[in-house]
Every structure is written in structure tokens, then in C-alpha cells.
Amino acid sequence: MALLEKIRVKMGIFITVLIAIALISFIIDPGTLQSAISMFSSKNDVGKMNRQGITYMEYAKRLENLTNLQQAITGTTSLDEQSQEDVEEGAWQAFLKDLVYMPAIEKAGIRLGDEEMFDMVQGRDISPVIMSDPVFRGEDGQFDSSRLTMFVQNAGAEPEGVAAMYWNFLQENMETDRMFTKYSSLLAQSNIVTPVELRRNMEDNNITSNVSFSLTPVSFARDTTITVTQQEIRQYYEAHKHQYQQIATRDIEYVVFPILPSTDDIALAQANIEKIYDEFVASDNLRQFLARNSDKPLDTYYYKKGELSSVSAALDSFAFSATTRDVLPTYKENDFFRAARIADIKQLPDSVFVHHILLQRSNKEEATKAADSLIAILKSAPGRFDELAVEFSADKNPNTLPGVLGWFDQQAYIPGMESVFEAPLEKVFTIETQYGLHLVKVSERTRLHKKVQLAVLVKEAVAGKETYQIIYSRANNLSTESKNLEEFNRVAIQNNLMIIPAPGITQDAKTVSGYQHMREMIRWAFEAKYGAVSPVISVDNKYFFVAALNGIHEKGIATLQEKQAEIESLLTMEKKMERSYQQIREELASHTSLESWAEATGRTISTQTGLAFGSMQQTDPKFAGAVSAAAEKTMYGPIKGEIGVYVFRVDERLDGAYYTENDALQNAAYFSGVQIQMVPVVLQESAKVEDNRARFF
């Protein structure tokens, strides 16, 4: 039992499949990646990897296994939204590992031997997967091999238990992590930096220039004197289409109709709380009263001052200035009406350190007799608690000292043990929980605080049936009166409805413009035709949406139509640059110095010091490259840069030594690491991975 609790407390959120690899990008021909074409899975396929389809049933089975593991670890019967997403991603990563990553690793000749696997668990080369797992750490926070040994023994004793499930999961991750580590090491070692490259890198950073220059920037303003023809646009597109790879996205515009309570709905909520207010004030059983009459039951948590502020500043202020006789009258905050009473006031610690002896007997009477006998022993010999826990406790958790449950607080404790927060130190008493009868002792606790349990009567103003129907009718009118995109815009404008654009929505997106749980609308967008208008889509019973599809971008190479405006803008800038270049070239023909040309044309001369070829990431790279190759005391130009046309002169060149060989090696290692991080992307591109989960989940 405590072993399970230990895993739950320590692990918390789901442990996803370990992915710590990458592939140096030059291993696969970039042209191959750019020309990868979209392939279509069958309608029942969740995805495809290396030409192998992944059926819905296969994915669902793996998802079920990981869900069961997550539920066993956390002790929950259902997963919250974030945990569910983690599990779904874990299942997908498992397929990637089996069908994409591991085949590539094994193709490179990498293997994992039995002796190596043994050494990762019991030898001198313990896997980092185990070393970093809190379950196997001792009291000093360091890895404890004895805890690992006992855990493995427990897992073997209960092949169907949680420990066994978790151990199998860890073993798979250990093997995967080691294979990936070997592969990454192989790739990193093959990324050699030659002495020539090392010297060049040092020169590129140590040789710097102090330069005077004039920049004539290219304006982004519209220029009607420059014309870009359709033929020029097409020619550019054909020459550069390999750069226009894209994922599938959709552009939509939508109108949102919040489902808000009307004035009548708000008045009804107020009337409802006022109708039962007097009964709330007089009630002797607040738990039962709130269960019957309030929108929220009694909150059993004991708050200290300041903790209630996140719920309501009014509640926090009242709770710590009132007595058990006082009542906070009805007040409205947003769409909530509240009234409050003090349910209880106690002096409590934030946390307590708990020990126990778990007695599991065939019946309650036997357990009670055993507890009485042990309590009698402990009265005369209180120091024997740990010894008796070893001998009599059914909790044989190898990951803690005998009888130790550890620190409890109000967010993390075993259900049924709430009384430990009020227990005197070192006094042994009994508690019954779902696990059996416990002898419990609290050995430590934090400082006591005044804490309040607050009974809050809540009535929320919600949209009533009539209000709901009115809002739905407005949304439905927009949907039914709009047969296409143009009509959608016309009807929305006529009815003073705000149209919100949402471009570039991906198929796996879950939010749109900050609105969550938008999967239904996203699925509609990927199934609809251009210009279509959606039916009314309800989200969380809080909003109605009506959307129109105004852009379809399929996976693969973007069409000329999609890139038309972008290319036209780029070619316009190029023509502006060329015109500026030719103008400056003509001007320079009659000048021999930077200063005379600048004075004659009214341009400004700027200076920059310490400009190095290696600093191209911080400045215009074309300018930095030209400066590094220029002779001193000579005017150069015009030079086309990224943002305009330059005329410059190198005033002084310095050869420093601040950038050392060690710096160059560290820089090379950094870029090697960046390349290594590209492994999943490159391998998935090579395997033509298709992710169609958004169709089903």
C-alpha cells in the first residue's frame, strides 16, 4: 500500500517515453526532405510510418495500456485533460520509437547486450533512468541500490501488480535510453572539426574591423513606379518552390456567441439564494444543508490567511475577521451570489510527519485486539515503534524506513487520516482506512497557524432555457442565412457581429484564438470546402461558434496562389534594392572618398567597432562578409545587404586573441548539439511519418 502511495506522490504526472536523440541534418539529402510528398493513409489509420499504417485499434490498444499504467500510478479512475494528452503523446512516441527511431539505430549497427543490460540494473553502470527516479532515492536524496533491489523483488512477487507494471515500463525506457545515447554519441563523434576549421573559426572571431559606413535602407512603403509581372512571379516560384514546404493548415473566420445569463437569469439566482438565506444562517448541519441547496458542497479544506484570496477577496477578509456566530451577507461577484459562515476554526500545522503500523486481519475484531496489544507495549516502550513495524506491519514498503509514511499536508495524505493534523506529538492512536486498521504516530509538525473551514452558500447565475434559446437562435440565423463566405461576412456586418480571423490552424490544434476544446470546429474546418459556413458549434456549454472557411493549405509545396503576395513583395523589394544600388553606383563614380560622397548626397556616416566575420548573426551578414574581405583605408560600394545598400571603409583592422581554441571547440560542440537535436525531425521526414490522430481524438 505505501509503495503505491510512494510512487503516486513521487511521480505525479505521467512519465513519457524518453526521446533524447537527434540526427545530424547532413546525413539525409536535404533535397529528399524538401521533395517528400504527402501520402494518404486509409480512413481507419491513425497514422503511417515507414509505409506501415497504424490502425485505430493498434493505437487504441497501446493507449489503453499506457492509460492503465497512469491510472495505477496516480490512483485515479479517470485522467484529467492534461494527463490524457500526455498519455496520447506517449502512445504516439512509442510507435515512433518502434517504427522510426529504433530501425534507424539498429541499421547503424548499434546493439544492447545482455551483460550491458545487467550492468544497467545491478552493475557499475546504472541507467540514468533509474538513477533519476525518486522511488530509488534514499533519505539523503541519492540513489540507493538496496531500494532498487527490494523494488525489483516486489515486482517479481506480484507479476500483475502496480510495481511490476512500473518496472516493465522502466526497463523499456532503460533500453531505449541506452540505444539512443549510443546513437547520439556515434553521430556526435562523427562530427569532426579539423584543425583548419578550428583555426578559421578563431580567425573569424579574433580579426575585427572598425568601419565607417553609410546605409541606404530599402523602404517598405508602397511604390507605384515599380511593377512586378505575373511572369516574374511564376519564374521565381518555379525556381524556389522547394523552399515552400508546408504542413496542412486552414484559415477560418468566426463569430462567437457567449452564453451569458440575462438580467432575468441573474435576478432568479439572487432570488434563489435569498429564499434559503435565513435557513442557511440557522442551520446546525452545514455540510448537509450545502449538499442539498448550494451549487457547491462544503469545502473541507482548512485555509490560513491569504489562501482564500484566489477564490474571493471578500471571503478571505471575512474568514479571518469573523467568529463562528458571524455571517457574511449575500454578495455578488461576477455571475456568482455567495453567503458565508465559519464552519470551524482550528490551530493546525501545514504538514505533519507520520509513522504507522498497518494491521490487516481476517476481521475487524482481530485487528482491534492486535492494535490494543501493540499500544500496551508502546506505552511502556515507546522507542520500539520501528521494531514493531518491521515485525507486525502489513506495509512492507522497501522505499522507506520501517513504519514511515512521511510528510502529509492537506493536498497529499491517505484518505481517512485527516485526524493526524490535530494529533499530539508521539502519541499512538488508531485510524481505520480502506487499507485496514493503522496504529499511527505523529513525530514532527510545522508551526501552528489559525486555519478556517468556511461554509459558502453559492448560487450561480446561468443562462436559462429561454436565454439559451435566444442566443442559439442568433447564432443559427447567421449559419442558415450564410450560404457562402461572402454572405457570412455580409450577414455578420448587418447584425453588428464581430468577425474574428484565425489563420494557420493545424489539424491537431485544440485551441483557437485562446478558446479551448475547439476540436469539433477544427475537424469541421478540415472536412469542409472553401467558402463553407459551419453549423452552430457549442463549446463547453459556454459559447456558440459559427465559422467560415476562407483558406485551405494542403500538406506539401504551397501553391503559387498561396505564395503570390509574398513573392510579389519580395521581388518588389529586390527591384527597389537594385534601383538604389544603381543610383549610388552612379553617384560614387565622381567621388574618391566616403566623406565627399556623403556630403554631396546628404547621407549620414555611421561607425561600428569590433565587427568580425564571426559576428554575422548579430549584424547584416552580407555587410559583415564584405567588410571582412576589404582592404583598409579604401572606400567600397555599393554593396547590397539584407536591409539596404552599403558604402563603407575599413578604418582599422585588429588581430586579437580573446577568442581561444577552447572557445572555438565549445562553439563547435554547441552547433553539434543543435544538429543532434534534429534527430526526431529528420528521421520522421525520412520515414514519411503521417499523424492523423486529429481525425479520431
N, C-alpha and C positions, 0 to 999 in steps of 0.2 A: 504493500500500500504506500509506504513512504517513498519507496523507489519511484513509483509512478508520480507521486507528488513532486519529487525532486526533479524529474525530467520536465514536468509541466512548468514548474516555477523557473527552472534554469533556461529552458529552450525557448519558451514564449512563442514567438512566431515561427512559421514553417521554415525549415532548412531546405533551400532549393538545391537542385543538382549543381555541383561545383563545376564552374566553367572558368578556367584560368589560363586559357591558351589563346594563341593568335598565330597568324601565318604571315611571313614576310611577303609584302604585296607583289614583289617581282617574281615570285615563284610561278604565278599563273599569268599568262599573257594578258595584259590589260585589254587588248582588242577583243579577246574572247569574252571577257566580262562585259564589255560595253555592248557586244552584239548578242548577248543572251536574250532569246525571245521568250515571250510568255507562253506557257503550256497550260492546258486546261485539265484539271482532274475530273473524274466522274462526279456526278451530282452527290454521291454518297461519301466522297473522300473529304476528310478534314484537311488533308494536305498531301504533298508529294515531295519526296527527297530521293535524289539519285535514281529517278524514273520509277521509284516504288511508291505506290499510293498508300496512304494511311487512311483506313476506313473509319467511319464514325464509331463502329463497335470496338475497333482496336484502341482508338484514343479513349473512348469511354471506359474501357476496362482498366487502362493504366491510370486514368483519372480517378477511378473508384479506389484503386489500391493506395494511391497517394492520399486520397481523402480519408480513407480508413486510418492510415498512419497518423495523419494530422489530428484526427479526432481522438485517437488513442493517446497521443502525446498531450493534447490540451485538455482532455477530459470532457469535451463538448459533443453534443449530438448533432450540431449543425455548425457551419462555418460562417463567419461574418464575411462581408463583401471583400475586404482586403485579403483575408485568408483564402477565400475561394479563388481570387485572381492569382495568388501565389501558387496554389495547387495546380491551376490550369497551366501556368507558365512552367512549373516544374515538370508536368507531364510532357509538354512540348519539348523542353530541353532534353528530356530523357530520350525521345525519338531522335533528336538531333545528334545526341551522343552516339546512339546505336547505329544510325544510318548515314551519318555525315562525318562526324569527327573521328570516331574510332577506326573506321575503314581507312581514312587518310593516315592516321597514326600508325596503324599496322602495316600499311603499304610502305611506310618509311622504314620498316624493319624493326620497329620497337616492340618489345615483348616484356611481360612481367612473369618472372619465375616463381616457383613455389617457395624457395628459400627466401627470396626477397619479400614475398607476401608475409611469410612467418616473421621475418625481421621487422616488418612494419607494425606488428602487433606485440610481439614478445621479445624482440631483439634489441639491437643498439640503434636502429634507425626507425624509431616510432613515427608513424604517419602524422603529419600536421593536422589532419582531420581529427585524430584522437587527441593530440596534444592541446588543441584549441577548444575541445569540448568541455564545458563547465562540469559535466557529470563526472569527469575523471580527475577533477582537481581536489587537492587536499585542503586542509584548513588554512594553509599558507597561500592558497591560490595557485600553487604549482601542480603540474601533472603528477599523479600518484599511481604508479603501476599496480599497486595492490588493489586499488579501486577498480581498475580495468579488469584485472583477473577475476575479481568477485562478480563483476557485472557479466562477463562472458559466461561464468559458471551459472549464474541465474538465468541467463538467456538459454543456455543448453538444457536446464532443468525444466523450463516451460517453453517448449517449441512454439506454442501458439500464443504466448503472452506478449505483452507490450515490449518488454525488454528484448525478446527475440526479434520482433518486428523492427525495432530500432537498431539492433545490432546488424541485421541483414542490410538495412539501409546504409549504415555507416561503412560496412565492408565494401559495398558497391561504390560508395563515394571515395573510399581509400584507393581502390584500384583505379578509378577514373582519374583522381587527382594525380597519382603517381605516373600514369601514362601521359597525361597532359604535361606534367612537369618535365618529363624526359623529352617530349616532343618540342616543347618551348626551348629547352636547353640545347637541343640539336640545332634548331633554327638560329638561336642566338649565337652559337659558336660558329655557324657558317657565315655569319655576317661580319666578315673580316675587314678591318681598317688597315690599309697598307701604310708603310712609313711615308710614302709620297702624299697620300691623302691626309695623313696626320700633320705633316709639315705645311701643306696647303691650307688646312683649316687654321693653323696657328698664324700663318701669314695673313689670311683673310681677316683676322680679328686684331692682329697687332699693328699692321700697317694702316695708319689712319691719315685722313686728309682734312685740312682746314680749307674750306672752299667758300668763295663768293659766287652768288648766283642770282639770276632773275627768273622767276617763274611766271609764265603767262597761262593762267588756268583756262581750261575749256569750260564755257558756260553751259549750264543745263537748261537755260531759257530756250523757249521755242524760237526757231529761226526759219522764217518763211522763204528765205533765199536759198535754202538747202533742200534738195529734193532727193529722195531715195526711191528708186523704181522697184516695181514688183519683181523684175528680173534679177536685180541685185540682191533682193531679199532671198529669193529662191536659190540663187547661186551660193550665198553664204550658208543657208540652211543645209544644202546638199553637202557642202564641204565640212560642216561642223555637226551634222546630225548625231554623230556618235557621242557627242557631249550632252545630248538631251535625253538621256535615260531618265525615266521617272517611275514612281510607284503609282498604283491606281488611286485616284482621288476623285472627289465630287465637290462641286461648288453649289451651294444652296443659298437661298434667302428665305427667311421665315418671319412669321408673326407669332408672338407668344401671348397667350391669354391667361394671366394668373387667376387661379380660382380662389378669390378672396371673399371673406364674409361681407354681406351687405350691412347697411345700417340696422335693418330689422334683425339680422342674424346676431349682431353684436348686442342689441337690446335683449334678445332672447337669452343669450349666455349670461348677461347681467341679472336678468330676472331669475334665472335658474339658480344662480349662486345665492342671491338674496333670499330666495324661498327657503333654502336649507341652512342659512347662516346661523339663525338662532339655535337650531338643533346642533350644529357644529360646536357652537360656543358651550352648550350644556352637556355635550356627550362625555361619558365616562370611558368609552371604549373607542378611542380614536382610530385604531387600526381597522376595526370592523366598520366604523362609520365611513371612513375614506374608501374602503373597498367597495362599499355599496353606492356611494354618492359622488365621489370625486373622479375626475378624468385620470388621476394618477394616484396609486396607492401610497401608503405610508412609507416614507424613505427611512429605513432603519439605521442609516449611517449617522454617526456622531461627528458633527462638524466643529472645528475650532475656528476662532475668529478669522475672518478673511476668506475662508474656503467657500462660503455661500455667495460671494460676490459674483462668481461666474454664472450663477443661476439668476440671482436678482440682488441688486444692491439694497433694496428695501428689506428683503428677508434677512440679509446679513446684519443690517443695522438693528432690526427688531430683535433678532435672536440673542444678541449679546447685550441688550439693554432691558430686556423684559424678564418677568418672573413667570412661574407656571400658571399664575392667575390671569396674566395679560393675554389679550387677543389683538392681532393686527387686523384692523377692519378691511373689508373688501377694497381692493385697488386694481386698476387696470394697467397692464404692461404689454405693449404690442397687442396681440389678439387673445391674451390670457387675463382672466379675472382670478385673483387669488385672495385668500384669507388665511391666516396662520395662527397657530398656538404652539406653545412649548410643550412637547410631548415628554421630554426628560432632560435633566441636566446632570452631568457626571464629571468627576475629575478622572481623566483617563490618559494613559500614555499613547504615543503614536505607534509604538511597537513593543512586543514582548518576546523574550527568548524562552521557548517551550521544550520541555522534555516529556516523554510519555512511555508507558508500558502498555502495549496493546494485548488485551485478553480476548481471545476468540474461543469460546467453549460451545458445546453442543446446545446448551440452553442458557438463558439469562441467569437463572438461579446459580448455576455452577460458576459462571463468570463473576457474579457478585460475591460468592464465597471466596473465590481466589483473590479478588480485589481486597476484601476485608483482611485476609491473612497477610497479604503483602503490605497493606497500610500499617498493620500492627508491627510488622518487622521494621518498617521505615520509621516508626515513631521512636523506637529505641535505637535505631542505627540509620539515621538519615543519609549517611555517606555511602550507603550500599545501593543507591538507586541505579547507578550504571551497571553494577554487578547483577542485580535482579533483572534489569532489562535484557542483558545478554542471555540469562537463563530462561526467563518466562515470556518475554515479549514475542508476539507473532510477527512483529515488524523486524525483518532481518535485512534491512537496507544496508548494502555494503558501502554506500557512498557517504555515510555519516557515522559519527561515533555512536555507540550503543545508546538507544533511548532518546537521541536528539532529533527533534523536529526542526529546530532553528527559529529564526525570527519571523514572527507573524505581525502583519498590520491589517487594517480594515479592508484592504484590497486583496490580500493574499493570506488566507488561513483556511484550515479544514472546516467545512460546514459542520455546525454543531458545537464548535469550540469557541463560540463568541465570549463565553464567560472568562476565558483566560486573561482578557484585558482588565478585568476587575479583581483578579485573584491576588492574594497576598504572596509575597516572595517566599519561595522554598516550602510552601505548604502543599502537601499531596492531597489531591481530591479526585473524584471520578467524574467522567463525562462519557455519555453514550452517543456514538455517531453511527453512520451507516456501515462503518468498518468493524464495529464491535464496541466493547467497553474499554475505556482508557483510564489508566492512572496517570494523572497529569501534574506537572510541577513547573512553575514559572521561576526561572533563576535570575533573570535580568529584565529590566524595563527602562524605557526612556522617561524623560521628565514628564510629570503630570501636567495636563492642561485642562482648563474648563472647556467642556465639549457639550454641544447641544444637539438633541434629536428634535427635529421640527416637524410638526404635523401641518401640512399645507393642503388646504381645500382648493382644488383647481377646476375651473370651467373654461374650456377653450371655445372661443367664437369661431365656428367653422361655417363654411358656405352650406346653407340649407338646400333642400331639394329644388326649390324654386330658383334660388340664386344659381345653383349649379346648372340648371337647365337654361337659364338666360345666357350665361357665359358660353355654354356649349353651343347655343343657337347662333351667337355671334361668330364663333369660330366656324361652325358648319356653313353659315352663309358665305363666308369667304371661300371655303373649299368648293362648295357646289356652284357658286357663281363664277368661278375662275376655271375656265377650260384649258387655259394655257398660261405661259409665263407673263405675256403682255396683259392679259385680263387680270391676273393675280395682282400685278402692280397697280393697275387702274382701280380695281375694287378696293384695295387696301388704302390707296390715297383718298378715294372718295369717302371712306369711312374713318379717316384720320387715324389709321393704324400704322404704327412704326414698323418698317421693314428692316430686318437686321441681316446683313450679309454674313455668310460663313463659308469662305473658300477653303479649298485644300483639305477636305475631310477624308481621312483614311478609313478603310473598311473595318479596321479593328478598333476604331475610336469608341470611347464610351461616354465622352462628354462633347458638348458643342457650345462654344462661347461661354463656358463656365457652368452650364446646366448639366447635371449628372443624369445617369441612367437613360441615355438617349439612344440605346441600341435599336429600338424599333424604328426611329426616324432614320438612322444611318442605314439600316437594312433596306428601308424603302428607297432611299436615295440611290443605292447601288443596284436596285432592281428596276427603277423607273427609267423612262425615256426622257431625252432632253425636252425641257419645257413643261413637263408634267407637274401637276399640283397634287399634293398629298391629301388624303382624308384627314380628319381630325385625329391627332395623336395625343393620347393622355399620358402624362408622366407623373408618377407618384401621387396621383390624385391631387396635385397642386397646380398643374399647368396643362393647358391645351396648346398644341402647336399645329400650325398649318404651314407647310413649306412648299417651295417651288424649286425645281432643279434647273439651274442655269449654267452648269458646266460639267462636262464629262471628260475625264482624263484617264485613259487606259494605261495599264502597265506596259512598259516598253519605251520606244522612242516617241517623244512628243511630236505631234503633227506640226506642219508648217503653220496652220491656222493658230494653234496654241502659242507658238513662238513668234508670230508675226510682229506684234507690238514690241517685244523685247529686242528682236533683231533690227527692226527699223530704228529704234532708239540707239542701239549700239553703232549702226552704220552712220547715223546722223552725227554721233559724237566723233567717229573716225574722220568724217568729212570736215567737221569743224576743226579737228586737230590738224588735218592736212592743210587747210586754208591758213591757219595760224602759223604753221611751220613754214609755208611758202612765203608768207608776208615777212616773217622775221628773217628768213634767209635773204630776201631782197634787201632788207634794212641793213644787215650785217656786212653786205658787200662793200659798203662805203665807210666802214669803221674798223679800227685795228685794236680797240680796247673795249672792255666791258663797260667802263665808266662813260666813255664818249657815246656809245650806242644808247645806254640807259638815259643819259642826259638829253640826247636828241629826240628820243621817243617817249620821254616822260615815264619811264619804268623805274621800279624800285629795286635796289640791290640788297639782298639779304646775305647773311653769313651763317655757316654751320661748321662747328669744330668737331673733331674726332669721328668723322664719317669713315666707316670701314666697309669693305665688301661684305663682311660677315654680318653687318647691321641692316641688311636689306629687308628684314622682317619689320624693322621699325621705321623705315622711310620708303620712298618710291624706289622699287628695286631697279628700274631702268636707269634712273638717275644715279643711284649708288654704283651700279656696274660701270657706267660711263666715267664717273669720277675716278674709280679705282684704276682705270686703264689710261687716264690722261696724264700728260706731262705737266710739270709745274710751270707756273707763270705764263701759261698760254690760254687764250680765250677759245672756248669750244662752244659750238652750237650752230644751228638749233638742234636740240635733242628731244625726241618725242618720249615723254614719260607716261605714267599711268593717268595722271590728272591734268597734264598740260605740257607746254613746251618750255624747255630749259635752255638758258645760255649761262655758262659758268666758267670759272677759272680756279685751278688749284693753287692756293696761295702758299701752302706749306705741306710737306708730307713728312710724317713722323713714323719711325720704326720702334715700337715699344716692345716690352717683354712681359706685360701684365697677364696676357692670356697664355698660360703654360701648357705643357704637354698633358698634364693631368686634367686641365680644363677641357682640352680637345678630346681626351678619352671619355670624360664624363658626358660631353656633348654627343659623341658617337653612341655611347651607351643609351642616352636618352632617346635618340632617334631610333635606335634598335628596339627599345621598349615600345615605342609608338607603333612600329611595324608589327611587333609581336602581338599587340592588342588588336590588330586587324584580322587575326585568325578566324574568328567566327564568321565575319562578314565575307571574307574571301572564299572560305570553304563552302558557305551556303550559296554564294554566287556560282561557284564551280559545280555544285550539286543541283543547281536549278531548283532551289527549295521554294515551294509554294505553300503559303499559310492561308488556308481557307476556313480557319476556325470561326471567323466572324460570321459565317453563314449559319452556324449552329449554336454558338454560345454568346 
